[in-house]
Amino acid sequence: MKPINDEMKEEIFKMVSTPGIEIKDIAEKFDLNLDELMKFLEEEYMKYNLDFGRRICCRF
């Protein structure tokens, strides 16, 4: 897997949250294959528990 530095990480998260940009577009921009990018996003999701806010909000 190609190492993803902090600068790339910040740009990836900006692009993910931008409407109209697809995951495959992000992979092409950073010269990553789709599996590498999805693995990175999965690791970040698990590391920071990005679902926590949604669970609190939708619990009731």
Number of C-alpha atoms within 10 A of each C-alpha: 10 10 9 15 8 9 8 12 14 11 12 20 12 10 16 15 10 10 7 9 11 12 14 13 14 19 17 11 9 14 11 17 14 15 11 15 21 15 12 15 16 11 12 13 12 10 9 9 10 11 10 9 10 9 10 9 8 7 7 5
